[in-house]
Amino acid sequence: MVKRSWWDEEQEKGWRKSSRKMVMEAFEQAERKPKPNPQLLFSDVYREMPPHLRRQRAALERHLQHYGEHYPLEHFEK
């Protein structure tokens, strides 16, 4: 493209700058939204939850009860 004069260094710099700006704006918008409820990790896949996932869900619940102050749970959907 450069050889055919369809693209040059200035266009490349401008494109990179505008692309970075769009990506950062999208990140900012996404970060403002509430995070999905952690329980969806377990309830959104199987019709009937297998035993190993029930154990993992229980372990997560115990962990959050014990160490919940270390997690920004207020940023998650209820």
Steps between C-alpha positions, in 0.01 A plus 500: 500500500789734575664427165177592322458813711173374644631528857778689671664540840279794601184306421637207698569721803154657477332163468691360799412803712129491415485122544661522844251771597202289389626197692560699817153658479344154459694377806378796704138433402529130581663569837206721602253213458435262790691175474295180456402321818770239581225237540454509121827307477306202632140548387537609139627178341330184622131428544593291804822597676754217531633417848848640434350840414277495808814447708679784320203733548488417871874563527460839328215594735710405805797691362291813439343479845842478659696739275221709347652828620785444253266489200306795353169308519303825479610520134320174418139445405283356775 
